[in-house]
């Protein structure tokens, strides 16, 4: 493990940096892809990869070093890495979130424009799928930065104007609504392009699943507006519910990974999990162990027994899991704290659970300090049915039409998350071997402790339950979990140990509120430094995004 870490360093050091995008939108506008030169289904493949960070380099730089740490799913174990302490690293986030997104947005707009020509109408379905996955990613990007270049981005403008986040959300709703309408009503008399699993990495061309995914994303976006524009939140959510959201785990939006060709690194979370760079956070440990009267059945499925525990017991683990086998460390530790044994990678649980590494948690792995296989073909989650259940549960306690029963949705969300944690071990349809875990505590977990639903609770108490369980189920989607924490204040997370940003005080219970704009953007685009941005707050890690009225 340490040898690998020294040789590779990590993806953020070893792999080439993506070419910059914004700050020079003219260069971006020269599109190398032309619909008439080939099948644009393979451009859908490319946009999906850009939007979901299926390669380990951008995944580690953005999803892990920012999203996972800001959500308090995982904590940093590498001295000198500052993002867990709200330090900013432009080379990581610019190349792995900003740049891929604007490349995807450019390509999506290009194809959408091309299919307006009747000779390309057979690719309308491709264009709509690109619009949907790009809208899904737009939510992440605007929630991370606030106001962003959007309506004029990728169209050849230099020094692109910024849209307000409210305008961006209006654009997201427009994109999703129009894309669904177009998929339901393709060009008359034109047979739509047939898409293979290699072209459509999420649904292999299944239009109905794309429609349900789009409506589910619309519901997610609508819920984000509950505190800033409750009327629009309600109308958009009710429209999404009426149009049809995900109905079961079979609708989960999972990005296919082949571990060959461009995806040779395999599933990115598990590729980076063996470099001793992060462990379970202490907040994740607390919530998984103490929300109910029994520990969360997902804990051994997601996280590994600690190296120290495993070595102390000579690898004899079996299939009975107890609290002392798992441990987490605080977020935002100083370098001196990271250097302490109790906070290191051997003393705390890494992402080596039964879902990916059954041999580790059962003691069968032959490598003493790691599972020994980092290239896995299991898919990467974009959005799951469990989240939709929690969105419906929240809609129900708000009294919105079409949401159903709050308790039923809430409990179905937990059960769906259990099912997801036990599924898709290798992308071939195989699940976690049922002999390696027990379902005996599932109902006890759901019906006892702080997890148990109480119809007489206040709306706020019910919201806390819903969002806490949603936060668990979203794992490992750190960006979405961070956004929901800012929107609702739940779950109740512990302030970080130390902030490298002087404007954020953990002692006062403060958390990071957004990511500041990239260095290149601040240097080359005067619109990025306007004091009028973000509701006249300007830029900064302590600046609230438009919809954020609750974060500390």
N, C-alpha and C positions, 0 to 999 in steps of 0.2 A: 504494500500500500504506500509506504513512505517512499520507496524506490520509484514507484510509478508516479507519485506526486512530484518527485524531484525531476524525473525525466520529462514528463509532460508539462509539469507545472499545473496546468489546468487548461481547459478550452480557452479561457479568456487570455491566456498567454501564448499558447501554442498555435492556434489557428489564425489564418489571415483575417484582417479586419475588413468588413464590408465597405464598399465605396460609399462616400457620403452622398446624401440626396438633397435635402432641403438646404437652403442657403445658396443653391444653384439649381433652381427648378428648370431653367432652360435646358441644361444637360439631361435632366430626367425626362424631358418631354420628347427626346429623340428615342422613339420606341423601337427596339430591335425586333419586336414581334409583329408580324403582319398577318391578318386573318387569311388573306388569299394565298399565303405561302405554306399553309399547313393547317392542321386541325387545332383549333384553339382550346380543345379539351385539355391539351397539355399545358396551356397557359393557366387553366383553372388549377391544375396540379401545382404549378409554380406559385400562384397567389395563395393557395391554401398553405403551402409550406412557409411562405413569408409571414402570413398572418398568425400561424400557430406555433412558430419556432420549433419545428420538429427536429432540427439539427441541434446538436449539443452545444455548439459555440454560442449562438444567440440565445438558446434556452438558458444556459448558465448565466450569461451576462445580464439578461433581463428578468426572466421568470424566477430564477433562483436568487441572484444577488440583490435584486430589488423586491420582486413580488413576494417570494417566500418569507423574506425577512420582515417586510413591512406588515404582512398578515400575521406574523408571529407563529407561522407553521414550523419554521426551522430557524436555527441560530448559527452564527458563523463560528468556525473554529480555526481560522487562519489569521495569524497576526499580520497586521498591515492592511487588511481588507476593511474598508471603512463604511460600506453601505449599511451594515446592520446598526451603525451608530449615526446614521443620517448624514454621513459624509458622501460627497458627490463624486462619482467617477464617470467623466464624460465618455471615455473610450468604451465603457461597457454599455451604458444605456442608449447612447446615440446610435451606435452601430447595431444594436440588437432590438430596439423598439422603434425609435424614430425613423431610421433609414429603411428597414424592411416594410414598415407600414406605408410610407410614402411611395415606395416602389410598387407595392400592391395596389394602392389607390390609383396611381398613374395607369397601370396596366388594366385595371378594372374600367376606368373611364374610357380608355382607348377602345376596348372591346365593345363596351356599351354604345359608343359612338359608331363603331363599324357596323353593328347589326342593324342600325337604322337604315342602312342601304338594303334594299329588298334582296339583292343577290347574296346577302349573308344572313338572311332571316332564319336559316336552319340552325344557326348558332345562338338563337335567342335564349334557349335554356341554359347554355353555358354562361352567357352574360349575366343572367339573373342569379345563378349560383355564385358567380364572382361577386356580385353586388351584395349578396347575403353574407358571405364570409368576411368581406371587407367591412360591412356595417358592424358585424360582430366585433371586429378588431377596433373599429373606430371608437366604440364604447370604452375599451381599455385605454386607448391612447388619450382621448379627451379627458377621461377620469384621472389619468396620471398627470396630465399637464394643465388642464383647464382649457382656456381659449387656445385654439390651434389654427393653422392654415388648413382650410378644408374646401370650401366651394371653389376657390381659384387654384388650388394646388393641382399639379400635374397637367396644367393646361398651357404651359409655356410662359407664364408670367415670371418676371424676376422680382425679387423682394416681395413675396406674396403677402397679401393682407391676411390678417388673422380674423377668423370668425369667432363670435362669442360662443361659449359653450352651449348656451340656449339655442343659438342658430345651428350648432353642430347636431344637437339632439333632434331638432326639427328635421335636419337632413337625414339623420338615421331613420326616423319614422317614415319619411318619404321613400327612402331607398327600400326599406323592408316591405312597405305596403305595395309599392309599384312592382317590386320583384315577384311578390306572391301573386299579384294580379296577372302579371305576364306569364308566370308558370301555369296558372290556371287557364289562361286564354292565349295560347301560343298563336303565332301568325297563321291565319287561315290558309289551309291547303298546302302548308309547308311541313314536311316531316322533320322533326327535330333531331339534332345530332345524337347518336347513341354513344354513351359514355361508358368506358370500362373502369374497373377498379383502379387501374393505373392512372387514369385521368381524373376521376373523382375519388379522392382519397378518403372521403367521409361516407358517402352514401352510394357509391358505385352507380350513379345515374338515377337513383330512385327519387323522382320528382316529388312524390307525396311526402317523403321524409324531409326533403328540403323545405317544403312549405311549412310543415309542423315545426321544423327548426327555426325558420324565419319568424314565425308567430311567437315562438318561445323567446327568442332574442328580443322581439318587440315588447313582450311582457317584462323581461328583465329591464329594458331601458325605461319603460313606463314606471316601474317601481322606484327607480332612482329619483324620480321627481316628486315623491310624496310630500316632502317638506318644503319644496320651493314652488311647486305649481300643482297642488293636489287635484285641481279640476282636470288638467291635462293628463296627469297620471291616471286618473280614474277612466277617462274616455279612451285613452290609448290601451290601457290594460283590458278594459271590457271588449274593445274591438279585437284585440289579440286573442282573448279567450273565445270569443264568438267565432273567429276565423279558424280555430283549431290548433292547439299546442301539442307538445309531445304527450303520448298516451301510455307509454310503457317503457321499460328499459330497452326494448327493441328499437326505440327511436333515438337512443343516445347518439350524440354527434361525437364519434371517435375517429381520430385521424389514423389511417392505416400506415403502419411502418413495416417495411420489408427487410430491413437490415442488409440491403444490397444496394448497389448503385449509389445515388446521391444520399440515401439514408443509411449508409453503411455503419453509422455510429449506433444504430438501433434506437430504442426508446430513450429519450434524452435524460429524463430524471434518473433512470437507473444507470445510464452511462456515467453521469457525473457523481453518482452516489458513492462510488468506491475510491474517491480521491481524498478522503478525510477533510473535506472542506466545510461540512455542515452536519448538524445533528438535530434531532427533535428539540423543539423549544420547550422551556419549562411551562409556558402557557398551554401548549399542546398537551404536554404530560398531565397537567392539572385537570384540564377539561376532559381528556380521555379517561382519566382515573376516577374523577370525583363528581361528575354530573349526575350519575345514577347511583344506586346502591351496589351495583356491580360495575366492573370496569368495561369500557366500551369494547364490544366484540371486534371493532375495526382495528384496534391497536396492534395486535400481532399480525394482522393482514398487511398493514402499511409499514410497520416499524420492526426493526430487528432487536432481538435480545442483545444487550450490550456485550462488547468484546470481553470486558473484564468479568462479567457474570458467566459468560460461556466458558472462558478459560478456567475460571475458578471451579467450575463443575465438570471439567474435562470434556466439554461438548455434549454432556448428557442432559438434553433438554426435554425430549419427549413431546407430548402434545398438550400438556397442561401448563397454562401460562399464568403467572402471578405478577403482582405489581412490581416486586423488586427486580424483575428481569428487565424492566424498561425505565429509562431515565431521560430527562431533558435538561438543557442548560439555558440560562437567561439570554434575552436578546440585548444587543448593544453593549457587550462586554468590552472593557479596555483590553489592550494587548497583554497587560500583566495578568488580568483575569483569564484570558484565553490560554495563557501559558500554564495555568494551574491544572493539575491532573484531573480534578473532579469536573472540570469544564471541558475536557478534551474529547476527542472522537472515540477513545476506548472506553470511557466511563459513561457514555451516553448513547442512546439509540440512534442508529442511522436508518436510512430508507431501505431496509433489507427485510421487509416482512414477507409473509407467506405468499402474497400476491405475486411477487417477483422472484423471491429466493426461498422456496420451501426448505431447501436443504440447510440453510443457515439456521432458521429458527427451530429446526428439529434436530440439529446437531450432526447432520450428515455431511455438511460441507467439509472438504479436506483442507481448505486454507484456513489458518488459525486467526487471521486478522481481516478476513473479508470473504464474501460469497464466491469470488473467483470467476464470475462471468458477468461482464458489463454490457454485452451486446445482446439485447432482447428485442423480440419483434412485437411485443404487446403494444396495443394502440395507445395514443395520447388523447386524453379527454379535452374536448372543446366545450361541450355543454351536455348535461345529463338530465334525465327524467327526474331524478331526486330533487334537483334545484327547482324544476317546474312545480313539483308538489309543494315546496316551501313558498314559492311565489304565490301559488293559489291559496295556500293557508293564510298568508298575509293579506291577500286580496279579500279573503272571506271575513277576516276580523275587521276589515274596513267596510264591509257591507257592499262590496262591488258585485255586480251581476255576473253570473256565469262561473263564479269561483268555487261553488260547492261548499262542503262542510269543512270548517277549519280543522277540527280534530282529526277527521279522516285524512285530509291532505297532509297534515303534519306527521301523523304516524306512518302514512304511506311513503313520505319522503325519507324517513329513517330506514324503513324496510328496503326501499329502493337503493339507498346508499349501502346498506349491508350487502345486497345482491351485487352491486357494482364492485364492491371491494373483493368479493369472492369470484369474480368473473374475469375472463379475458387474460389469462395468464400468459399466453403466447401469441395471441392474434389469430389463432387457427380455430377458435371456438372452444378450446379446452378451458376449464375452470380450475380454481384451486381445488386440490384433492379434498373431498369432504372428510376424509379420515384425519386431516391435519388440524381441524378446528371443530368447535362445537357451536350449535345454534341454540343450545339449551337456555342460554341467558338472554336471548334476543328480546323476548317479551318482558322479562324482568327489567331489562335495561329501559325499555320504552315506557313501562308503567310504574316505575318507582323513582324516588329521588326528585331532583330538579327537572328531570326529563318528563315526568308524568304530566299529562295535560289536565288542567283544572278549568272547567267551564265557568266557574265563578271568579276567576282571575280578572284583573283589569286588562284593558287592551294593551297597555304597556308591558305588563307581566307576560302576556301571551306573545307579544312581539319579541321579547327577550328570549323566550324558549325557541321560537321559530328561527330567529337569526343565529342563535348559538348552534342549533342543529344544522342550519344551513351552512354556517362557517365550517363545521366539521365535514359535511358532505361535499363541499366545494373542493376540498383538498385533492390535488395540489395546485389549484388555480388561485395563486396568491393575490394577483391583481384584483380579481373579482371579490375575494374575501376582504381585502383591504378597503375597497370601495364601500362595501356594505358595513364594515366597521365604522367608517367615517360617516356614513349616512345615518346609522342607527345608534352608534355607541356600543354595540354588542358584537361579539361577546365582551365581557369585561376583562380587558387585557392589562397586563402589568407594564408600566412605563419602562423604557429601556434603561440600562445601567448608566450609560453615558451618551450624550449627544455631541457630535462634532460640529453641529450647526448651532451657533450661538443664539439664534433666534428661537430655538426650541428647547424648552426646559423640562426634562423628565421630572425634576423635583416638584414642578407645578402640575404634574400629570399630563403634560403635553406630548403629542405624537406628531409625526410627519404628516403634512396635509397634501402636498403635491410634489412633483419632481420639477426642478427648475429647467428652463429651456436650454437646449444644447449650446455649447460654446460657439460652434460655427453659425448657428442661427442668431445668436446674440451679436456676433461680430459682423455678419454679412446682411442681415435683414433688420432694418431699423424698426420695423413693425413689432419685433419681438421684445423691444425694450420700452415700449410705450407705457406710460403710467396708467393709462386707461384700461389696460388689460385686466381681466379677472375682477370685474366689478370695481375698477379703479384702485385695485390693490397692487397692480404690477406683477412682478415675478418673485419667486422665492419658495423655499421648502416649507415655510410657515403660512403660506397664503392659501386660503380656502378656495376650492373650485366653486363654480356657480351654485350647484345643488347642495353643497355642504353647509348646513346650518347648525350641526350638532357636534362636530368633532372637537376634541379638547386640544 
